[in-house]
Amino acid sequence: MSEKEWDLKLSQQCPWTISSPEEEEHRCKGEPSKSCHFKIFNNPSHSVNYFILLGFPSSWEMQNFLFSMFFVTYLLTLFGNMAIICAVHQDHRLHTPMYILLANFSFLEICYVNSDVPNMLHNFLSMTKTISFTRCLLQLYFFFSLGTTECLFLSIMAYDRFLAICRPLHYPNIMTTKFCYGLVSFCWVYGFLWFLIPVILITQLPFCGPNVIDDFLCDLGPLLGLASACVPIPGTVLICGTMSSLLIFATFFYIISSYTLVLRAVMQVPSSASRKKAFSTCSSHLAVVCLFYGSVMLTYVSPGSGQAKGMQKFTTLFYSVLTPLFNPLIYSLRNKEMKSALKKVLGGF
């Protein structure tokens, strides 16, 4: 199809005003198009009751390819993290605080990918790519709450390694199973409370016209950008940015400080075998920390600022879809106990 024919097709399929997703489904039967969505939904005379998630605009063939690729990634992520949970549950040698935290972290990763990937997969095959206002805010809340919980989990996993290596004599008395589960409960509860205020503030914002989100999920930055197109919202942007930055930097610097002390203690261990084992355990955790925090800092330290416009969805894709896929590999490849337990679990299939 030539460029002129394609433009004519878009002009026939994309009237300037469509009042509902059902009408859009009826009128836009062709390939998903970013220009089509912009023509339809940038109508400032109506309040917004649903949004358009553009995702990754491309031809219908490319949308099918992306669906297949991310569907396989999604299944591998679920399989890898479920394997770790089953390995820890079945192998009694792994019923220690470190592996209990790892199993809970894997469960968190399963919840995390389920907060955004299923809807992304649906949108690859959808003509309308719509999401209701309520569903959008629910996705925002669960996505960020689970992300907050992940930051806290990485922190307590660093605390566990700090106690095990720097305070080995006190470790059994401090990091008991009861205390470990208490830390896990704290992460889940506090994680879902931390982002409650920003979400409540966002529900009060006036989304008066534009409702096209150039992302694959209802993310903080794009939503603040849409709201600020109606009225200035410096207070909400400041609160969201402050809370995001406080969480990210507080947990990140705590993790780095913990591992600085751990590495210093490891260097003083006389046995090379013990040093190698400690380095192996810590390096896997640090790799996960770098993957997660590196992309998160690029995205949320200053939400709604417009920096790195167009790249936010790719950094979000990295830490929300790809990092949960890599984590089972990172934690198992250099851990003999975990590899042995996984072989038993996978051998049963």
N, C-alpha and C positions, 0 to 999 in steps of 0.2 A: 504494500500500500504506500503510495507516494505521500509526501509531507502535506501537500494541498488537500488530498483526499482525507488524510487523518484529521486535519484542522476542520474540514467540513463536517466530518463525522462527530467531532467533539462539539461543534456548535449546534448540531441537531440534537445531541443527547443531553446537553448541559444547559438547561434554561437558567435564568438568573436567580429565580427563587423557587425552592422546593420546600414544602412545609413539614415533611416527615421523611424518615428513612424508607418507609414503604413506597412513597412516590419516587424517591431516588432509585430504589431497586427496580421500579417499573420503567423509568426513563433512561437510566444509565446501564444499558445491557452490554456495552462494549467492554474494552479493556480498562482496568482501573487506571485512573489518570489523576495526577496531582492538579493539573490545570482545571479539570472538571470539578474536583472538590472545592477548589478556591472559588470558582464561579458560583457554585451552589450556595456556599455557606458563609461567605463574607458579606452578610446582610445585617448592618448595624441597627436596623429598625426593630428587630425582634430579640427578646431575651433567649439565652441558650438553654435548651433542655437536653441536648446531647452533643457529643463531640465527634470529630472525624480523626482517626488515627492513621496518618498517611503511611507510616511504616517505612518501607523501602520502595518508593514508586518505580515501576518498571513494566515491561511488557508482561502479558499473561503467561507466556512460556517461562520467563524468569521468575515470576511469582510462584509457579509450580515447582521450579527448581529449588527456590529458597525454602518453600514449604517442606520438600523432601529432605533437604539438608538439615534444617533445624528440627524436623521431626526425629530424624536419626540421632541428632545431638541430644534431644530431650530424652529419648529412650535410653541412650547410653548413660546419661547423667543419673536417671532414676535407677538403672541397673547397678552402676558403680557404687552409689551411696547406699542402696539397699543391701548390697553385698557386704559392705563394711558393718552395717548394723547387725546383720545376721551373723557375721564372723565374731563380733564382740559378744553377742548374746549366747552363741553356742560354745565358744571356747572359754572355759573357766579361768584359764591363765590370763585372759584379757579383762577379767573383772577387777580392774584397778582404776583409780581416778583418771589417769591419762586416757585410757581407752573408753571409759564411760563418757568422758567429755567428747572424745572423737566420735563416738556413736551418736551422741546428741547433736553434734555439729553436722553430721551427715543427714540426720533427720531434718535439721534446720535447712540444709541445702535443698532437700526435696521440697519442703514447703516454699522455699524462696523461688525456685524455678516454676512452681505451680501458680505463683502469684502473677506471672506475666507471660510465660511461654504459651500456654494453651490459647489465650486470647490472641497472641501474635500469630499462631498457626491458623486460627480461624480467619483472621484478617487477610492472610495471604490468599485465601480462596473466596473472599467476600468481595462483592461489587461495591457495597456501601461503606464498609470499614467503620461503621458507627458504633459508639458506646454511649449509653445513657449517662446523664449527669451523676446520678446516684452510684452507678457501677464504676464510673471513673474515679469518684472520690473514695469509694471502698478499695479499689485497686491501689490508689495512691497511699491510703492508710496502711494496708497490709504489706505492700511492697516496702515502704519506709520503716515500718515497725519490724519487719523481718530483717531488714538491713541493719537497723539499730541493734537488734538482738545478735546479729553476726559480729558486729564490732565488740560487743560485750563478751561474746564467747571467745573470740580471739584473745581478749585481754585476760580472761581467767585461765585460758590454756597457757598463756605466757606466765601467769602467776604460778601455775602448777609446775612448770619446768623450772622456774626460779627456786621454788621450795625444794624440788627433788634434787637439784644440782648444788645450790648454794647453802641449803639447810637440810642436808640428808638425814641427820640424826633426829631432827624435829618433824620431818615430813610425815612419818606414819601417824604421829599424834595430832598433827594439824589437819592434813588432807585425808580425813576419814571419809568413808562412803557417805555418811549422813551429811557431812559438811559439803561434800562434792555435789550431792543432789540439791542441797540448799543453794549453792552457787548457780546451778542450772536453773532452778526455779526463779532466782533473782533475775537472771538474764532474760527469761521469757516475760516475766511480769513487768520489769522496768523497761524492756524493749518496746512493749506495746503501750506503755504510758508516756514515753518520752515524746513521741511525735503526735500525741493527741491534740495539743494546743495549736500547732501549725495547721492541722487538718480542719479544726473548728474555725480558725481564722479564714481559711480558704473557702469554706462553705458560705461565709458572709460576704465574699467579694462579688462585685457586680460584673458578671459575664454578660455583656450587653449586645455583643455582635459577633465578632470573629470566633469561630469554634473549630478551626483546623489546627491540629497538633502535629507538627512535623516530627513525629516520634512513633515508636511501636507500642508505647504504653503511656498512661497518664502520669507524666513526670512532673516534678515540682517546678523546674525552670520554665517549661512551656506554658503551664497553667498560670504562673505568675505573669508571664509575658502577655497572655490573652487578657487577663484581668487589667493589667496596666494600660492596655490599649483603650480601655473605657475611661478609667479615672486613675490619677496617680495613687500608688499604694506603697510609698516608701517605708511606712511602719511595718507592714506585713513582710515585705522583702527583707527588712533589717532583722526582724524576729526570726524568720525562717533561716536566713543566712547565719545568724548568730548561733542558733541551736544546732544547725548542721555542722558548723565549724567547731563549736565547742565539743560536740560528741566525737567528731573525726579526730581532731588534734589531741584531745585528752586521752583517748584510747590509744592512738598511734604512739604518742610520746611515752605512755606508760609501757607499751609493748617494747619499744626500742630501748627504754631504760632497763627493763627487766632482762632483755637479752644481752645488753652490754655487761651487766653484772654476771650473767650466766657464762658468757664467753670468757670473761676475765677469770672466773672460777675454773672453767674447763682447761684453760692454759696452764693452770697450776697443778692439774692432776698428773701424777708421775707415770701412770700406766698409759701407754699409747692406745691399747685396746679400749680402755674406758673413755679416753678422749675421742676416739673415733665413733664410739657408740653415742656419746653425748652430742657430738657435732652432727651426726646423722639425724638424730631426733629433732634437734633445734633447727637445722637447715631446712627441713621439710616445712616446719611451721613458719619460718621466716619467708620462704618462697610464697606460701599462701598469703601471708600478710602483705608482701610487696605487690602481688598480683591484685589483691582486693583494694588496698588503700591507694595504690598508684592511680588506678582508674577512678576511684571514688573522689579523690581530691580534685581531679580535673573537672569533675561534674558538679559537685555540690558545695564547694567551699563558698561560692558566690552565686547562688541560684538566681535566675532572672536577670543576670548582669549582661547577658548577650555575648559574653566572651566565648570564643571558639564556636560560633554559631554554625550549625550544620554538623558538628563533630560530636555533640553531646550524645546523640542516640547511639553512636558507635562505641563511645566509652561506656555508656550504660549497658550496651549489648555485651561488652567484654566481661564486666564484673558480675552481671546478673545471669548470663547464659553460659559463657565459656569458663569462668572461674569455677562454678560448681561441677563442671565436667572434669576439670583438671585436678581438683582436690583429691578425689579417691586415688588417682595415679600418684600424686605427690606424696601422700601419706603412706602409701603401701609399698612403693618401689624400693625404698631404702630402709624398710622396717622388716626384719626377719620374722618376728612374731606375727605381724599382720599378714605377711605373705604366706606363712604356714597356715594360719587360720583361714585365709581366703581360698587356699588350695583345697582345704577340707570342704568348705561351703560349696565352691564351684564344682568339686568332684561329685557332689550329690545330685547334680542336675543331669 
